[in-house]
Amino acid sequence: TAYGVYQGLLAALKEKNLDLKQSKVAIQGAGAVVHYLLFGFPEEPFYQEARRRFKGLLHLCHEIFICDISETALEKLNSLYRTEGSFPAKLTVVEPSKIFDFPVHVFMPCALGGILTLANVMKLSQQETLIIAGCANSQLPSLEKGDFEAADEALKKAGILYLPDYGLNVGGVAIINYELRKRALGQSFVMEEALTELEKIQSRLEQVIETATKENLPTGC
């Protein structure tokens, strides 16, 4: 999932003409997917090709702000950050209630759903955020509450490129599908092939962005 999110992020960075090395990122959540997003794949022979293609956001970004309601999860990340060597990106832990209050280029919802309310969209707009790309499910408000279309349209008007969760966090499903196909053919898992499958997420989201732009639609609809 983490590598798929990264691939989607590449599509958004390309659209906004942003350099990740110069970008500030805010991440809401510190679970397993975020761990891989930050630090990349394990240093084991099986993941050698994966680590070559993705070293983790701490090696790629300028600065990262992160929050979580779990102090244990944050302590684990902080411990790894301090002990695994120097990283180009600065990692700062912030209070969950403050995560929308930092001037960042990219906001990554990786915890709760329904967090892109009109109020939070306004906060992100004020901070001149350009991209929203995270692995949380159902990031826009629920249809039942009647704010889904309003929040989606507000993101478009604010010039914030929202990558819909249904296209971004499909990496786990894609790998399961790949493994099932290989098993049916009596073939072994090949890391290079699996990564190539995940890299298709970038082109698919580029198509979503292109269609939304041509038809003057928000990307979440």
C-alpha positions as CSV (number, residue, x, y, z in Angstrom):
1,T,0.0,0.0,0.0
2,A,2.8,2.5,0.9
3,Y,4.5,2.1,-2.5
4,G,1.2,2.6,-4.2
5,V,0.5,5.8,-2.3
6,Y,4.0,7.0,-3.3
7,Q,3.2,6.3,-6.9
8,G,0.0,8.3,-6.7
9,L,1.9,11.1,-5.0
10,L,4.3,11.2,-8.0
11,A,1.4,11.8,-10.3
12,A,0.2,14.7,-8.1
13,L,3.7,16.2,-7.8
14,K,4.0,16.1,-11.6
15,E,0.7,17.8,-12.1
16,K,1.6,20.6,-9.6
17,N,5.2,20.8,-10.8
18,L,6.6,20.2,-7.3
19,D,9.9,18.8,-6.3
20,L,9.5,16.4,-3.4
21,K,13.0,17.3,-2.1
22,Q,11.8,20.9,-1.5
23,S,8.4,19.9,-0.2
24,K,7.0,20.0,3.3
25,V,4.5,17.2,4.2
26,A,2.0,16.7,7.0
27,I,0.9,13.1,7.8
28,Q,-2.1,12.3,9.9
29,G,-1.6,8.8,11.4
30,A,1.5,6.7,12.3
31,G,0.3,3.2,11.6
32,A,2.0,0.4,9.6
33,V,1.5,2.0,6.1
34,V,3.0,5.3,7.4
35,H,6.0,3.4,8.8
36,Y,6.8,2.1,5.3
37,L,6.1,5.5,3.8
38,L,8.6,7.1,6.1
39,F,11.4,4.5,6.2
40,G,10.8,2.5,3.0
41,F,11.2,-1.3,2.8
42,P,13.1,-3.5,5.2
43,E,16.8,-4.0,4.7
44,E,16.5,-7.6,3.7
45,P,17.7,-9.3,0.5
46,F,14.0,-10.0,-0.6
47,Y,13.3,-6.3,-0.6
48,Q,16.5,-5.2,-2.3
49,E,14.8,-4.0,-5.5
50,A,12.0,-2.4,-3.6
51,R,14.5,-0.4,-1.5
52,R,16.3,0.7,-4.7
53,R,13.1,2.1,-6.1
54,F,11.7,3.7,-2.9
55,K,13.9,4.6,0.1
56,G,11.1,6.3,2.1
57,L,9.9,9.9,2.4
58,L,12.4,10.7,5.1
59,H,15.0,10.3,2.3
60,L,13.0,12.3,-0.2
61,C,11.3,15.2,1.5
62,H,12.4,18.5,3.1
63,E,10.4,18.3,6.3
64,I,7.6,16.1,7.7
65,F,5.0,16.9,10.4
66,I,3.2,13.8,11.9
67,C,0.6,13.2,14.4
68,D,-1.3,10.2,15.9
69,I,-3.6,9.6,18.9
70,S,-1.3,6.6,19.8
71,E,1.7,7.7,21.8
72,T,3.2,4.2,21.4
73,A,3.1,4.4,17.6
74,L,4.8,7.9,17.7
75,E,7.4,6.7,20.1
76,K,8.2,3.8,17.9
77,L,8.6,6.1,14.8
78,N,10.7,8.6,16.8
79,S,13.0,5.9,18.1
80,L,13.6,4.6,14.6
81,Y,14.2,8.1,13.3
82,R,16.8,8.7,16.0
83,T,18.6,5.4,15.7
84,E,18.5,4.5,12.0
85,G,21.0,7.2,10.9
86,S,20.7,10.6,9.5
87,F,17.8,11.5,7.2
88,P,17.6,14.5,4.8
89,A,14.0,15.3,6.1
90,K,13.3,16.7,9.5
91,L,10.6,14.8,11.4
92,T,8.4,16.7,13.8
93,V,5.7,15.2,16.0
94,V,2.7,17.5,16.6
95,E,-0.6,17.4,18.4
96,P,-3.4,15.8,16.4
97,S,-5.5,18.9,16.8
98,K,-2.7,21.0,15.1
99,I,-2.0,18.9,12.1
100,F,-3.9,21.2,9.8
101,D,-2.1,24.3,11.0
102,F,1.2,23.9,9.3
103,P,2.2,25.4,5.9
104,V,2.8,22.2,3.9
105,H,2.7,21.4,0.2
106,V,1.3,17.9,0.8
107,F,-1.2,16.7,3.3
108,M,-1.5,12.9,3.8
109,P,-4.6,11.6,5.7
110,C,-3.5,8.1,6.8
111,A,-5.8,7.6,9.8
112,L,-9.5,8.4,10.2
113,G,-12.0,8.8,7.3
114,G,-14.3,11.8,6.8
115,I,-11.6,14.3,7.9
116,L,-11.8,16.6,4.8
117,T,-14.7,18.7,6.1
118,L,-15.3,22.1,4.8
119,A,-13.6,23.6,7.9
120,N,-10.5,21.5,7.4
121,V,-10.4,22.2,3.7
122,M,-10.4,25.9,4.6
123,K,-7.5,25.4,7.0
124,L,-5.5,23.6,4.3
125,S,-6.3,26.3,1.8
126,Q,-5.1,29.0,4.2
127,Q,-1.8,27.1,4.5
128,E,-1.5,27.0,0.7
129,T,-1.5,23.2,0.6
130,L,-1.4,21.9,-3.0
131,I,-1.9,18.2,-2.7
132,I,-3.9,15.7,-0.6
133,A,-2.7,12.1,-0.9
134,G,-3.2,9.6,1.8
135,C,-4.2,6.0,2.5
136,A,-7.1,6.6,4.8
137,N,-10.5,5.3,3.6
138,S,-13.4,7.7,2.8
139,Q,-11.5,10.9,3.4
140,L,-14.3,13.1,2.3
141,P,-17.4,13.5,4.5
142,S,-20.1,10.9,4.1
143,L,-22.9,11.3,1.6
144,E,-25.4,11.0,4.4
145,K,-24.2,14.2,6.0
146,G,-24.6,16.0,2.7
147,D,-21.1,17.5,2.7
148,F,-19.3,15.1,0.3
149,E,-19.9,17.2,-2.9
150,A,-19.5,20.5,-1.1
151,A,-16.1,19.5,0.3
152,D,-15.0,18.0,-3.0
153,E,-15.9,21.2,-4.9
154,A,-14.2,23.3,-2.2
155,L,-11.0,21.4,-2.8
156,K,-11.2,22.1,-6.5
157,K,-12.0,25.8,-6.0
158,A,-9.0,26.1,-3.5
159,G,-6.7,24.6,-6.1
160,I,-5.9,21.6,-3.9
161,L,-5.4,18.4,-5.9
162,Y,-7.1,15.6,-4.0
163,L,-6.1,12.1,-5.0
164,P,-9.2,9.9,-4.3
165,D,-8.6,7.1,-1.8
166,Y,-10.2,4.6,-4.2
167,G,-7.4,5.1,-6.6
168,L,-4.5,5.6,-4.2
169,N,-4.7,2.9,-1.6
170,V,-5.2,-0.1,-3.8
171,G,-1.7,-1.4,-3.5
172,G,-2.5,-4.2,-1.2
173,V,-5.3,-5.5,-3.4
174,A,-3.1,-5.2,-6.5
175,I,-0.4,-7.3,-4.9
176,I,-3.0,-10.0,-3.8
177,N,-4.3,-10.1,-7.4
178,Y,-0.8,-10.4,-8.7
179,E,0.0,-13.3,-6.3
180,L,-3.2,-15.1,-7.2
181,R,-2.4,-14.8,-10.9
182,K,1.1,-16.2,-10.4
183,R,-0.2,-19.0,-8.2
184,A,-2.7,-20.0,-10.9
185,L,0.1,-20.2,-13.4
186,G,2.3,-22.2,-11.0
187,Q,4.8,-19.4,-10.9
188,S,6.8,-17.7,-8.1
189,F,6.5,-14.2,-6.8
190,V,8.9,-11.8,-8.6
191,M,9.5,-8.6,-6.7
192,E,10.3,-6.6,-9.9
193,E,7.0,-7.7,-11.5
194,A,5.0,-6.8,-8.3
195,L,6.5,-3.4,-8.1
196,T,5.7,-2.8,-11.8
197,E,2.1,-3.6,-11.1
198,L,2.1,-1.0,-8.3
199,E,3.7,1.6,-10.5
200,K,0.6,1.5,-12.8
201,I,-1.2,3.4,-10.0
202,Q,0.7,6.5,-11.1
203,S,-0.6,6.4,-14.7
204,R,-4.1,5.6,-13.6
205,L,-4.2,8.6,-11.3
206,E,-2.7,10.8,-14.1
207,Q,-5.8,9.7,-16.1
208,V,-8.1,10.7,-13.3
209,I,-6.5,14.1,-13.0
210,E,-6.6,14.6,-16.8
211,T,-10.3,13.7,-17.0
212,A,-11.2,15.9,-14.1
213,T,-9.3,18.8,-15.6
214,K,-10.9,18.3,-19.1
215,E,-14.4,18.0,-17.7
216,N,-13.9,20.7,-15.0
217,L,-14.8,18.3,-12.3
218,P,-13.4,17.8,-8.8
219,T,-11.3,14.6,-8.5
220,G,-13.3,13.0,-5.7
221,C,-16.6,12.7,-7.6
